């Protein structure tokens, strides 16, 4: 009788350890993702992201792209951050944003602040909310403009915009 218990104990222990490992892996990737530096917008041309970002980004002195892929069981989400820090052209960048989006192309016209940057969600007609959404952020103190873009084909709702940005972009802002 004792020998048959050992026969079952070892496979059950292996199965439990595998299940815990897979669960830990999934939780880690859901919370952290895989962050990669991107050199140009062309590298992130999937899902219409290039339509959201400014096309003249090469004209600015300090531009950084960061891409974060997060894996959730059977699907993935993608977030891309473009950070432009160019104090000499900061005011013209802000004017370009005002011209492009005005007051009507923002969800609810409700800005929110995160890490000294005021963000607004963009309702560009080319973006398929909520599966695709973009945010524009302006930091007066750092003279920085952020463009945040998110895609998740399985997303059905977003909820609070500030919480959404913190969850999906906190590692790249």
SEZADO-256390 format. One record per residue: residue number from 1; residue in one letter; x, y, z of N, C-alpha, C, O, CB in turn. Coordinates in steps of 0.02 Angstrom, whole numbers. Glycine has a CB too. Example, Ala and Ser with C-alpha at 12.3 -4.5 7.8 and 13.67 -1.06 7.14 Angstrom:
<recs>
num_residu_n.east_n.north_n.up_ca.east_ca.north_ca.up_c.east_c.north_c.up_o.east_o.north_o.up_cb.east_cb.north_cb.up
1_a_660_-284_390_615_-225_390_660_-165_390_712_-166_423_565_-224_452
2_s_642_-112_354_684_-53_357_645_2_394_670_57_402_704_-30_286
</recs>
This chain:
<recs>
num_residu_n.east_n.north_n.up_ca.east_ca.north_ca.up_c.east_c.north_c.up_o.east_o.north_o.up_cb.east_cb.north_cb.up
1_x_41_-60_0_0_0_0_43_63_0_28_111_-35_-47_0_60
2_x_96_62_38_140_120_44_174_135_-23_183_194_-40_193_108_98
3_x_193_85_-61_227_95_-124_180_126_-176_202_167_-216_253_28_-150
4_x_117_109_-175_69_138_-223_57_212_-208_43_250_-254_2_99_-222
5_x_61_232_-146_54_303_-129_111_343_-159_100_398_-185_52_313_-52
6_x_171_317_-156_229_350_-185_221_357_-260_241_407_-290_294_313_-168
7_x_193_306_-292_182_308_-364_138_366_-384_149_398_-435_150_242_-388
8_x_88_381_-344_42_436_-359_68_503_-334_53_555_-365_-26_422_-329
9_x_105_502_-280_129_565_-251_177_602_-297_170_663_-305_163_550_-184
10_x_224_568_-327_274_601_-369_242_633_-431_256_691_-444_327_551_-391
11_x_199_598_-469_167_632_-526_123_691_-505_121_742_-539_125_582_-566
12_x_88_684_-450_45_739_-427_89_798_-407_72_855_-422_1_716_-367
13_x_144_785_-373_190_839_-354_217_874_-416_221_935_-417_248_811_-312
14_x_236_836_-467_261_866_-530_207_908_-563_221_963_-586_285_810_-578
15_x_146_883_-565_91_921_-595_78_986_-557_68_1038_-587_27_878_-597
16_x_78_983_-491_68_1043_-450_123_1093_-461_110_1153_-469_63_1024_-375
17_x_185_1071_-462_241_1116_-474_238_1148_-543_252_1207_-550_308_1079_-466
18_x_219_1110_-594_211_1138_-661_155_1189_-663_162_1242_-693_197_1081_-712
19_x_99_1174_-631_42_1221_-630_61_1286_-595_44_1340_-618_-18_1189_-595
20_x_96_1281_-539_118_1341_-503_167_1381_-545_164_1443_-547_150_1322_-435
21_x_212_1347_-580_260_1382_-623_225_1418_-680_241_1476_-694_312_1333_-651
22_x_179_1385_-713_142_1416_-769_102_1475_-743_101_1528_-775_95_1364_-803
23_x_68_1467_-686_29_1522_-657_75_1581_-641_57_1638_-656_-7_1498_-594
24_x_132_1568_-611_179_1622_-595_203_1658_-657_209_1719_-658_238_1595_-557
25_x_218_1620_-709_240_1649_-773_185_1694_-802_199_1750_-823_257_1593_-823
26_x_123_1671_-802_68_1710_-830_55_1774_-789_43_1827_-818_4_1668_-832
27_x_58_1769_-724_49_1828_-682_105_1878_-694_92_1938_-698_46_1809_-607
28_x_166_1854_-699_222_1899_-712_213_1936_-778_218_1998_-779_288_1860_-712
29_x_200_1901_-832_193_1933_-898_132_1978_-901_133_2028_-937_189_1880_-952
30_x_79_1961_-864_20_2004_-864_35_2070_-830_8_2121_-849_-38_1968_-829
31_x_78_2069_-780_94_2130_-743_153_2168_-770_158_2229_-759_106_2113_-671
32_x_199_2136_-805_260_2169_-826_268_2172_-902_285_2225_-928_319_2134_-798
33_x_257_2119_-936_265_2119_-1008_338_2117_-1028_383_2107_-987_232_2180_-1038
34_x_349_2127_-1092_416_2127_-1120_430_2196_-1150_402_2213_-1202_425_2070_-1173
35_x_471_2235_-1116_484_2304_-1137_545_2305_-1183_598_2277_-1167_496_2350_-1076
36_x_537_2337_-1241_593_2343_-1288_598_2414_-1313_548_2449_-1322_584_2294_-1347
37_x_660_2436_-1323_672_2503_-1352_662_2497_-1427_683_2448_-1458_744_2529_-1334
38_x_631_2547_-1456_617_2548_-1527_651_2610_-1557_649_2664_-1527_540_2549_-1542
39_x_683_2602_-1614_720_2658_-1644_678_2702_-1689_693_2761_-1697_777_2631_-1683
40_x_626_2675_-1719_584_2716_-1763_513_2692_-1762_499_2635_-1744_612_2716_-1835
41_x_468_2735_-1782_397_2718_-1782_382_2662_-1832_333_2626_-1824_356_2780_-1799
42_x_423_2655_-1883_412_2603_-1932_416_2533_-1901_387_2485_-1927_462_2610_-1989
43_x_453_2527_-1847_459_2462_-1813_396_2442_-1777_388_2384_-1758_517_2464_-1765
44_x_351_2489_-1766_289_2475_-1730_229_2493_-1774_179_2520_-1749_286_2515_-1664
45_x_234_2477_-1837_183_2497_-1885_120_2455_-1883_72_2469_-1920_212_2494_-1954
46_x_118_2405_-1841_59_2362_-1837_-1_2400_-1809_6_2449_-1773_74_2301_-1794
47_x_-59_2377_-1826_-123_2398_-1796_-136_2473_-1802_-175_2500_-1762_-123_2380_-1724
48_x_-108_2507_-1850_-123_2577_-1860_-88_2625_-1813_-107_2683_-1809_-195_2588_-1854
49_x_-37_2602_-1778_-2_2646_-1731_31_2705_-1766_35_2759_-1737_51_2607_-1693
50_x_54_2696_-1827_89_2750_-1861_42_2808_-1877_65_2865_-1884_120_2724_-1925
51_x_-22_2796_-1883_-70_2850_-1896_-78_2896_-1836_-97_2954_-1843_-137_2822_-1916
52_x_-65_2870_-1777_-74_2909_-1716_-14_2954_-1700_-23_3011_-1680_-87_2862_-1658
53_x_46_2928_-1709_106_2966_-1691_121_3021_-1743_104_3014_-1801_166_2919_-1685
54_x_153_3075_-1720_171_3128_-1769_221_3101_-1820_268_3064_-1803_201_3189_-1732
55_x_212_3120_-1882_255_3095_-1935_322_3132_-1939_370_3107_-1968_220_3100_-2002
56_x_325_3192_-1909_386_3232_-1913_430_3223_-1851_468_3269_-1834_368_3305_-1921
57_x_426_3166_-1818_464_3156_-1756_539_3161_-1766_575_3175_-1719_447_3089_-1726
58_x_563_3150_-1827_635_3154_-1840_660_3226_-1834_720_3238_-1827_652_3127_-1910
59_x_615_3275_-1836_634_3346_-1832_650_3367_-1760_674_3424_-1750_579_3389_-1859
60_x_639_3324_-1711_649_3343_-1642_714_3313_-1615_737_3261_-1638_589_3320_-1599
61_x_742_3347_-1565_808_3328_-1540_810_3264_-1498_856_3224_-1505_835_3383_-1500
62_x_761_3254_-1455_764_3200_-1407_700_3160_-1409_652_3176_-1374_778_3227_-1336
63_x_698_3108_-1451_638_3067_-1459_654_2995_-1440_704_2967_-1463_611_3071_-1533
64_x_611_2966_-1398_621_2897_-1377_556_2858_-1387_502_2883_-1372_644_2893_-1303
65_x_562_2797_-1412_506_2751_-1418_519_2692_-1373_575_2668_-1368_496_2728_-1492
66_x_466_2669_-1339_470_2608_-1299_407_2568_-1313_352_2595_-1313_479_2624_-1222
67_x_416_2504_-1324_360_2459_-1338_355_2408_-1281_406_2382_-1258_368_2423_-1407
68_x_294_2394_-1259_283_2345_-1206_230_2295_-1230_172_2313_-1240_261_2380_-1140
69_x_250_2233_-1239_203_2179_-1254_187_2142_-1190_231_2119_-1155_232_2130_-1308
70_x_122_2137_-1175_100_2100_-1117_58_2041_-1140_16_2048_-1184_59_2145_-1068
71_x_72_1983_-1112_38_1922_-1132_-12_1902_-1079_5_1898_-1020_89_1866_-1145
72_x_-74_1889_-1101_-128_1869_-1056_-156_1802_-1081_-195_1801_-1129_-184_1924_-1053
73_x_-138_1749_-1051_-160_1681_-1070_-156_1669_-1145_-105_1645_-1169_-231_1670_-1046
74_x_-209_1685_-1182_-210_1669_-1254_-207_1730_-1299_-212_1722_-1360_-271_1629_-1270
75_x_-200_1789_-1272_-196_1849_-1313_-143_1895_-1285_-117_1884_-1230_-265_1884_-1317
76_x_-128_1947_-1322_-78_1995_-1299_-102_2066_-1310_-146_2079_-1351_-11_1984_-1335
77_x_-74_2111_-1273_-86_2183_-1283_-20_2216_-1298_34_2191_-1280_-122_2215_-1221
78_x_-25_2273_-1331_36_2309_-1351_27_2382_-1332_-24_2413_-1348_50_2301_-1427
79_x_76_2409_-1299_76_2481_-1284_142_2511_-1309_195_2481_-1301_66_2495_-1208
80_x_136_2570_-1338_195_2604_-1365_196_2675_-1337_145_2710_-1338_195_2605_-1443
81_x_253_2695_-1312_262_2762_-1285_312_2799_-1329_367_2774_-1343_286_2761_-1212
82_x_292_2859_-1351_338_2904_-1385_347_2964_-1340_299_2997_-1322_311_2925_-1458
83_x_409_2978_-1322_425_3034_-1278_467_3083_-1317_521_3066_-1342_462_3010_-1213
84_x_443_3145_-1322_480_3198_-1358_499_3251_-1307_455_3283_-1277_437_3228_-1416
85_x_563_3260_-1296_588_3312_-1252_631_3359_-1294_688_3344_-1310_629_3283_-1192
86_x_602_3416_-1311_637_3466_-1352_614_3535_-1328_567_3563_-1356_622_3455_-1429
87_x_647_3562_-1276_625_3626_-1248_618_3682_-1299_575_3726_-1292_673_3647_-1194
88_x_661_3682_-1350_658_3736_-1400_595_3732_-1442_570_3784_-1465_719_3733_-1445
89_x_568_3673_-1453_510_3665_-1495_447_3645_-1456_396_3627_-1486_523_3612_-1548
90_x_451_3649_-1390_396_3627_-1347_331_3665_-1362_278_3634_-1369_415_3636_-1274
91_x_335_3731_-1366_274_3770_-1378_244_3755_-1446_183_3753_-1453_290_3845_-1373
92_x_286_3745_-1497_258_3729_-1563_227_3659_-1564_178_3647_-1599_314_3734_-1617
93_x_256_3613_-1525_226_3546_-1518_157_3550_-1486_109_3518_-1509_271_3501_-1477
94_x_151_3591_-1434_86_3600_-1402_36_3630_-1450_-22_3610_-1452_93_3644_-1339
95_x_57_3678_-1490_13_3710_-1539_-9_3659_-1592_-66_3659_-1614_48_3770_-1573
96_x_37_3615_-1613_19_3562_-1661_-34_3516_-1632_-80_3496_-1668_82_3522_-1680
97_x_-28_3499_-1569_-77_3455_-1536_-145_3490_-1535_-196_3459_-1550_-55_3437_-1465
98_x_-145_3554_-1517_-208_3592_-1515_-240_3596_-1584_-301_3590_-1591_-196_3663_-1487
99_x_-199_3606_-1635_-226_3608_-1704_-254_3540_-1725_-307_3536_-1756_-171_3631_-1753
100_x_-217_3488_-1710_-237_3421_-1733_-299_3396_-1697_-344_3367_-1728_-180_3372_-1723
101_x_-302_3406_-1631_-356_3376_-1592_-408_3426_-1568_-465_3406_-1554_-328_3341_-1534
102_x_-391_3490_-1564_-439_3539_-1540_-467_3519_-1472_-433_3487_-1432_-496_3548_-1590
103_x_-528_3537_-1460_-561_3517_-1398_-610_3459_-1409_-634_3430_-1361_-598_3577_-1367
104_x_-623_3442_-1471_-676_3393_-1485_-651_3322_-1492_-691_3275_-1490_-711_3413_-1547
105_x_-588_3312_-1501_-562_3245_-1514_-533_3211_-1452_-489_3169_-1458_-510_3248_-1567
106_x_-558_3229_-1394_-536_3198_-1332_-595_3165_-1298_-650_3193_-1297_-502_3249_-1285
107_x_-586_3105_-1271_-640_3070_-1236_-661_3110_-1175_-621_3120_-1129_-617_2999_-1215
108_x_-721_3134_-1175_-749_3167_-1116_-716_3232_-1098_-736_3265_-1050_-745_3123_-1059
109_x_-664_3253_-1135_-628_3314_-1120_-605_3318_-1048_-598_3372_-1020_-671_3374_-1136
110_x_-593_3261_-1017_-572_3259_-947_-498_3242_-942_-480_3183_-946_-614_3208_-907
111_x_-455_3291_-934_-384_3276_-926_-370_3247_-856_-409_3258_-810_-341_3339_-937
112_x_-316_3211_-850_-294_3186_-785_-219_3192_-782_-185_3193_-833_-317_3111_-774
113_x_-193_3196_-721_-121_3206_-712_-89_3143_-684_-116_3112_-638_-107_3266_-665
114_x_-32_3125_-712_8_3069_-688_81_3086_-698_102_3103_-753_-12_3003_-726
115_x_120_3081_-645_192_3097_-646_205_3166_-677_246_3172_-722_230_3043_-685
116_x_171_3216_-654_177_3286_-675_161_3298_-749_182_3348_-778_247_3311_-660
117_x_124_3252_-779_105_3258_-849_29_3256_-854_-3_3212_-823_137_3202_-893
118_x_0_3302_-892_-73_3303_-902_-89_3263_-965_-65_3280_-1020_-100_3376_-906
119_x_-128_3211_-957_-146_3167_-1012_-219_3175_-1031_-262_3192_-990_-132_3094_-994
120_x_-233_3164_-1095_-301_3161_-1120_-305_3103_-1170_-259_3092_-1209_-323_3229_-1153
121_x_-361_3068_-1169_-373_3014_-1217_-398_3043_-1283_-440_3087_-1283_-423_2962_-1189
122_x_-371_3017_-1337_-387_3043_-1404_-441_3000_-1436_-440_2939_-1430_-324_3044_-1449
123_x_-489_3032_-1469_-542_2996_-1503_-535_3001_-1578_-584_3011_-1614_-610_3023_-1482
124_x_-476_2994_-1602_-464_2994_-1674_-508_2941_-1707_-511_2884_-1684_-388_2981_-1691
125_x_-542_2959_-1760_-588_2914_-1794_-555_2850_-1819_-590_2801_-1830_-620_2948_-1850
126_x_-490_2850_-1829_-455_2791_-1854_-442_2740_-1798_-428_2681_-1812_-389_2811_-1886
127_x_-447_2762_-1736_-436_2716_-1680_-502_2681_-1663_-554_2714_-1658_-408_2755_-1618
128_x_-500_2616_-1654_-560_2578_-1638_-567_2568_-1564_-553_2514_-1538_-558_2510_-1673
129_x_-590_2620_-1528_-599_2617_-1456_-647_2561_-1438_-696_2553_-1474_-625_2685_-1429
130_x_-636_2522_-1387_-581_2524_-1339_-522_2480_-1359_-472_2478_-1323_-606_2504_-1272
131_x_-527_2445_-1414_-472_2400_-1432_-408_2437_-1450_-353_2412_-1439_-493_2356_-1491
132_x_-415_2498_-1477_-358_2542_-1490_-374_2609_-1458_-429_2636_-1465_-345_2550_-1568
133_x_-325_2635_-1423_-335_2701_-1393_-268_2737_-1389_-216_2706_-1378_-368_2695_-1322
134_x_-270_2801_-1397_-210_2842_-1392_-219_2896_-1339_-275_2918_-1325_-193_2875_-1459
135_x_-165_2916_-1309_-164_2970_-1259_-110_3019_-1278_-57_3000_-1304_-153_2942_-1187
136_x_-124_3082_-1266_-73_3134_-1275_-61_3165_-1207_-109_3183_-1172_-95_3189_-1328
137_x_2_3170_-1187_20_3198_-1123_68_3256_-1131_113_3254_-1173_51_3146_-1078
138_x_58_3308_-1091_101_3367_-1093_127_3380_-1023_88_3388_-976_62_3429_-1121
139_x_193_3383_-1017_225_3399_-953_257_3467_-960_310_3475_-991_277_3344_-933
140_x_226_3517_-930_253_3585_-931_320_3588_-894_366_3623_-916_203_3634_-901
141_x_325_3553_-838_386_3557_-797_446_3526_-832_502_3550_-824_375_3523_-730
142_x_435_3472_-870_491_3439_-904_497_3459_-977_544_3439_-1012_482_3364_-900
143_x_450_3500_-1001_448_3520_-1072_449_3458_-1117_487_3453_-1165_509_3566_-1089
144_x_404_3411_-1100_401_3347_-1133_330_3333_-1158_281_3350_-1125_424_3291_-1086
145_x_326_3302_-1216_263_3279_-1244_265_3203_-1248_314_3174_-1271_250_3311_-1315
146_x_211_3171_-1225_205_3098_-1229_148_3080_-1276_94_3110_-1275_192_3068_-1159
147_x_160_3031_-1318_108_2999_-1357_106_2927_-1334_156_2891_-1339_121_3005_-1436
148_x_49_2906_-1308_41_2838_-1284_-10_2803_-1329_-64_2830_-1341_19_2836_-1209
149_x_6_2745_-1352_-39_2708_-1396_-47_2637_-1369_2_2606_-1348_-12_2707_-1469
150_x_-108_2612_-1370_-123_2546_-1342_-167_2507_-1390_-212_2534_-1422_-159_2553_-1273
151_x_-153_2441_-1395_-194_2397_-1436_-204_2331_-1400_-157_2301_-1374_-162_2385_-1506
152_x_-267_2308_-1398_-284_2243_-1371_-348_2220_-1405_-402_2248_-1391_-291_2245_-1293
153_x_-344_2172_-1450_-403_2152_-1489_-458_2123_-1445_-515_2119_-1467_-383_2102_-1542
154_x_-443_2102_-1384_-492_2069_-1341_-522_2117_-1289_-564_2095_-1250_-460_2010_-1307
155_x_-501_2179_-1288_-524_2225_-1237_-595_2250_-1252_-609_2271_-1308_-476_2285_-1231
156_x_-639_2246_-1203_-709_2267_-1213_-725_2333_-1178_-772_2367_-1199_-755_2214_-1188
157_x_-689_2350_-1126_-700_2414_-1092_-636_2436_-1057_-591_2395_-1045_-759_2409_-1041
158_x_-633_2500_-1042_-572_2527_-1012_-584_2550_-940_-542_2537_-897_-545_2585_-1053
159_x_-638_2583_-927_-650_2609_-860_-615_2675_-850_-613_2716_-896_-628_2558_-807
160_x_-587_2685_-791_-553_2748_-775_-489_2756_-816_-446_2712_-815_-537_2751_-699
161_x_-484_2811_-852_-427_2822_-898_-361_2826_-860_-311_2800_-883_-438_2885_-938
162_x_-361_2860_-803_-298_2867_-765_-273_2798_-742_-214_2783_-748_-309_2913_-704
163_x_-318_2757_-715_-299_2690_-694_-273_2649_-753_-226_2609_-746_-358_2654_-661
164_x_-304_2658_-811_-284_2622_-871_-212_2641_-890_-172_2597_-906_-332_2638_-929
165_x_-196_2706_-889_-129_2729_-907_-78_2703_-856_-24_2680_-875_-126_2806_-910
166_x_-95_2706_-792_-49_2681_-741_-35_2607_-751_22_2584_-747_-77_2694_-670
167_x_-87_2568_-764_-80_2496_-773_-38_2478_-835_3_2432_-833_-148_2462_-777
168_x_-49_2514_-889_-20_2494_-953_43_2532_-974_79_2510_-1019_-70_2500_-1006
169_x_56_2589_-942_112_2631_-964_159_2651_-908_208_2686_-921_87_2692_-999
170_x_146_2631_-846_187_2656_-790_260_2638_-797_303_2673_-769_160_2629_-725
171_x_277_2584_-832_347_2565_-839_382_2602_-895_443_2600_-900_352_2490_-852
172_x_344_2637_-937_374_2669_-995_368_2745_-995_394_2778_-1039_343_2643_-1058
173_x_335_2773_-944_330_2846_-940_385_2872_-895_390_2932_-884_259_2868_-913
</recs>
